[in-house]
């Protein structure tokens, strides 16, 4: 009996020792490869989604920037007899002005043929820049899209915005295109078609595009919509306008094909909204009529 007990004890110790040794054994090479493969597959699935979320968040901030800009325009108009912020690139005395230079928020006079012999180093706040100059916008950063990866990020001009009254501090370019007037050159905000585009993501050149798959567009009703209009197409049109103006090829300062393209998109969306509302009204009318018949039957 004693021997049997010792034997059982020895067997139990041996079993525990084996279990302890097996528990100490780490991953095999096969286990490690399988784990790495699974992690790689999960990352391949998740990264595009995460990238999409990141881009969507930037697009949302961009939309918010344009909405703030629109509200600032309303405040500016209230204080200036209903007029939109003035831009010399649409109505000013520039000799060879390009109406798509309205991405410039502080302009170097001589560089644009504006009284080149009078104070050639003078810079003037222009267009959307007036909203910053007169504190309708609390910071110039609102005029910059977080998705912009071109030549004009906010960081490039941050110091210039700190002292907005400093003379001769150089030209400043923002990320948003400003129309400067309505489709028929209306300067008073109340006279502009509510669906007409007033500002959008920049499209002066291909390098200045903020997004690769569309635009945020602010209309005169202060609504911001996302349009899938090709940024490349608009930028190509804009560059042809700039080329025509710079070569003296009869460039028309009021030429606004890119804006007309955005307006057509807004008009299409309005027609779709009206059609949807008519369908809803028709459904309600039909339901009321059928309900009336049902009541008479009872």
C-alpha positions in Angstrom: 0.0 0.0 0.0 2.8 2.3 0.9 4.6 1.6 -2.4 1.4 2.1 -4.3 1.0 5.5 -2.6 4.5 6.5 -3.5 4.0 5.4 -7.1 0.8 7.4 -7.4 2.5 10.4 -5.9 5.4 10.1 -8.3 3.0 9.7 -11.2 1.0 12.8 -10.1 4.3 14.8 -9.8 5.3 13.6 -13.3 2.0 14.7 -14.8 2.1 18.1 -13.2 5.6 18.6 -14.4 4.6 17.7 -17.9 1.6 20.1 -17.8 3.8 22.9 -16.4 6.4 22.3 -19.2 3.7 22.3 -21.8 2.2 25.5 -20.4 5.6 27.2 -20.7 5.9 26.4 -24.4 5.4 29.7 -26.5 4.0 30.2 -30.0 5.4 28.1 -32.7 6.5 29.6 -36.0 3.2 28.5 -37.5 1.2 30.2 -34.8 3.1 33.4 -35.3 2.6 33.3 -39.1 -1.1 32.7 -38.7 -1.5 35.5 -36.2 0.5 38.0 -38.5 -1.7 36.9 -41.4 -4.9 37.6 -39.5 -3.7 41.0 -38.3 -2.6 41.9 -41.8 -6.0 41.0 -43.3 -7.8 43.0 -40.6 -5.6 46.0 -41.2 -6.2 45.8 -45.0 -10.0 45.8 -44.3 -9.9 48.6 -41.7 -7.4 51.1 -43.2 -9.6 52.2 -46.2 -12.5 52.7 -43.8 -10.3 54.7 -41.4 -8.9 56.8 -44.3 -12.5 57.5 -45.4 -13.5 58.6 -41.9 -10.5 60.9 -41.7 -11.3 62.5 -45.1 -15.0 62.8 -44.1 -14.0 64.6 -40.9 -11.9 67.1 -42.9 -14.8 67.6 -45.3 -17.1 68.4 -42.4 -14.7 71.0 -41.0 -14.4 72.5 -44.5 -18.2 72.7 -44.7 -18.3 74.4 -41.3 -15.7 76.9 -42.4 -17.8 77.9 -45.4 -20.9 78.2 -43.3 -19.1 80.5 -40.9 -17.9 82.5 -43.8 -21.5 82.8 -45.1 -22.7 84.0 -41.7 -19.8 86.6 -41.7 -21.0 87.8 -45.1 -24.4 88.4 -43.8 -23.1 90.4 -40.9 -20.8 92.4 -43.3 -23.8 93.1 -45.6 -25.9 94.3 -42.7 -23.2 96.9 -41.9 -22.5 97.9 -45.5 -25.9 98.7 -47.0 -26.6 95.1 -48.0 -23.4 94.7 -50.1 -21.1 91.7 -50.3 -17.4 92.2 -49.4 -15.8 94.1 -52.3 -13.2 92.4 -54.4 -11.0 94.2 -56.9 -10.7 91.1 -59.0 -14.3 91.4 -60.0 -15.2 95.1 -59.9 -11.8 96.7 -59.2 -9.4 98.8 -61.3 -7.0 96.0 -62.1 -5.7 96.1 -65.6 -5.5 92.4 -66.4 -7.7 91.1 -63.5 -8.6 87.4 -63.3 -11.9 86.9 -61.6 -10.7 83.6 -60.2 -7.9 85.3 -58.2 -10.5 85.8 -55.5 -8.8 83.1 -53.5 -6.4 86.0 -52.7 -7.5 87.6 -49.5 -4.7 90.2 -49.3 -3.4 91.4 -52.6 -0.2 93.1 -53.7 -1.3 96.0 -55.8 1.5 96.2 -58.3 1.4 92.5 -59.0 -2.1 92.8 -60.4 -1.7 96.1 -62.2 -3.6 98.0 -59.6 -2.2 101.6 -59.5 1.4 100.2 -59.9 2.9 103.7 -59.6 1.2 104.6 -56.4 2.5 102.8 -53.3 3.8 99.8 -55.3 4.4 97.8 -52.0 0.9 98.5 -50.7 -1.2 95.4 -49.9 -5.0 95.5 -49.5 -7.3 93.1 -47.8 -9.7 91.9 -50.4 -12.9 89.8 -50.7 -13.1 87.2 -48.0 -10.0 88.8 -46.4 -12.2 91.8 -45.4 -14.2 89.5 -43.1 -11.0 88.9 -41.2 -9.7 92.4 -41.4 -12.9 93.8 -39.8 -13.3 90.9 -37.3 -16.4 89.3 -38.8 -14.3 86.2 -38.7 -12.3 85.7 -35.5 -9.4 84.0 -37.2 -8.0 83.7 -40.7 -7.8 79.9 -40.2 -11.5 79.7 -41.2 -10.4 80.5 -44.7 -8.4 77.3 -45.0 -9.5 73.8 -45.6 -7.9 71.1 -43.5 -7.8 68.8 -46.5 -5.7 71.2 -48.5 -2.3 69.7 -49.3 -1.3 72.3 -52.0 0.9 75.4 -51.9 -1.3 77.5 -49.6 -1.8 75.9 -46.1 -2.7 78.2 -43.2 0.7 77.6 -41.6 2.3 79.4 -44.4 0.5 82.7 -43.5 -0.3 82.2 -39.8 2.2 84.9 -38.8 0.8 87.4 -41.3 -2.6 87.1 -39.8 -1.3 87.9 -36.3 -0.8 91.6 -37.3 -3.5 92.1 -39.8 -2.9 95.9 -39.9 0.8 95.6 -40.8 1.5 97.4 -44.1 3.5 95.7 -46.9 3.4 92.2 -45.2 2.9 90.4 -48.5 0.2 88.7 -50.4 -2.0 86.1 -48.7 -3.9 83.3 -50.5 -6.7 81.4 -48.9 -8.3 78.0 -49.9 -11.8 79.2 -50.8 -13.0 80.7 -54.1 -15.1 83.8 -53.7 -17.6 84.9 -56.4 -17.8 88.5 -55.4 -21.2 89.1 -56.9 -24.4 87.2 -58.0 -24.8 85.5 -61.4 -26.0 88.8 -62.9 -23.4 90.9 -61.0 -25.7 91.7 -58.2 -23.7 93.1 -55.3 -26.5 93.2 -52.8 -26.9 89.9 -51.0 -30.7 90.2 -50.8 -31.0 90.5 -54.6 -29.1 87.2 -55.4 -30.9 84.0 -56.2 -30.8 81.9 -53.0 -29.5 78.9 -54.9 -26.7 80.8 -56.6 -23.2 79.9 -55.5 -21.2 82.5 -53.5 -18.1 80.6 -52.4 -16.6 77.2 -52.7 -13.5 75.1 -52.3 -10.7 76.7 -54.4 -10.4 75.8 -58.1 -8.2 78.5 -59.5 -5.5 75.9 -60.4 -5.1 72.1 -60.1 -2.6 72.6 -57.3 -5.1 74.5 -55.2 -7.8 71.9 -55.1 -8.8 70.9 -51.6 -10.6 67.6 -52.3 -10.2 65.1 -55.1 -13.8 63.9 -55.4 -15.9 67.0 -55.1 -16.6 70.5 -53.7 -18.2 72.1 -50.7 -20.3 75.0 -52.1 -21.9 77.8 -50.2 -25.0 79.4 -51.8 -26.7 82.7 -51.1 -29.2 81.0 -48.8 -26.2 80.1 -46.6 -26.6 76.4 -47.2 -23.5 74.4 -47.8 -23.8 71.4 -50.1 -21.4 68.7 -51.2 -21.3 68.3 -54.9 -19.5 65.5 -56.8 -18.7 67.9 -59.7 -15.2 67.0 -60.9 -12.7 69.4 -59.3 -10.3 68.7 -62.2 -12.8 69.8 -64.7 -13.5 73.1 -62.9 -9.8 73.7 -62.4 -9.1 73.1 -66.1 -11.7 75.6 -67.0 -10.3 78.1 -64.5 -6.8 77.7 -65.8 -8.0 78.4 -69.3 -9.7 81.6 -68.1 -6.4 82.6 -66.4 -4.4 81.9 -69.5 -6.8 83.9 -71.7 -6.6 86.9 -69.4 -2.8 86.7 -69.0 -2.1 86.5 -72.7 -4.5 89.3 -73.5 -6.6 87.1 -75.6 -9.8 89.1 -75.1 -10.3 87.7 -71.6 -13.6 88.9 -70.1 -13.3 89.8 -66.4 -16.9 88.7 -65.9 -16.3 85.2 -67.4 -17.6 82.7 -64.8 -18.0 79.3 -66.4 -16.9 77.4 -63.3 -19.5 79.3 -61.2 -22.2 78.6 -63.8 -21.3 74.9 -63.7 -21.8 74.9 -59.9 -25.0 76.9 -60.3 -26.4 74.3 -62.7 -25.6 71.6 -60.1 -27.5 73.6 -57.5 -30.4 74.1 -59.8 -30.5 70.4 -60.5 -30.6 69.6 -56.8 -33.4 72.1 -56.4 -35.5 70.5 -59.1 -35.0 67.1 -57.5 -36.0 68.5 -54.1 -39.1 70.1 -55.7 -40.0 66.8 -57.5 -39.6 64.9 -54.2 -41.8 67.4 -52.4 -44.5 67.1 -55.1 -44.4 63.3 -54.8 -44.9 63.6 -51.0 -47.7 66.1 -51.4 -49.4 63.8 -54.0 -49.1 60.8 -51.6 -50.6 62.8 -48.8 -53.5 64.1 -51.0 -54.2 60.5 -52.2 -54.2 59.2 -48.6 -56.6 61.9 -47.5 -58.9 61.2 -50.5 -59.0 57.5 -49.8 -59.5 58.1 -46.1 -62.6 60.2 -47.0 -64.0 57.5 -49.2 -63.5 55.0 -46.3 -65.4 57.2 -43.9 -68.3 57.6 -46.3 -68.4 53.8 -46.7 -68.7 53.3 -43.0 
